[in-house]
Amino acid sequence: MTINEHTLLELEENGKKLSPILPEHVKNYLIDIDGTVCEDIPNEEAWRMADAEVYPDALVTVNKWFEEGHLITFFTSRTEEHREVTELWLKKNGFNWHGLLMGKPRGGNYHWIDNHMVRATRYTGRFTDLVEKTHTIQVFES
């Protein structure tokens, strides 16, 4: 399934088009690769990427989300020069996905600011179904 197969909701304000959004029941997953769906391999050791050990629970969960109709985009700190080995690795290991974004900033401690709703989930060693919990978050002051 591609993003074009989803019904994007067209928005308009004051006669001007706004960026489309997905229906509420469709999630747009951005998933890191190294240290999240496979062993952590730094760009400086790119020769290891082709044979990275996949985390089996990540493979099962990501493919389940794909089959449920959610969008799967891998968002990695690997650079464009690593695109081919990364795509081959994803295919070889059986991942289903819609997109691959290269060049995510390195170093972590991300603070994402966007005009669309954003939810973040930190990977801590197990890739399982997501559950609802309430936490304190930082927001812009009104």
Secondary structure by P-SEA (a helix, b strand, c coil): ccccccbbbbbbcccccccccccccccccccccccccccccccccccccccccccaaaaaaaaaaaaabbbbbbbccccccaaaaaaaaaaaaccccccccccccccccbbbbcccbbbbbbbcccccbbbbbbbbbbbccc
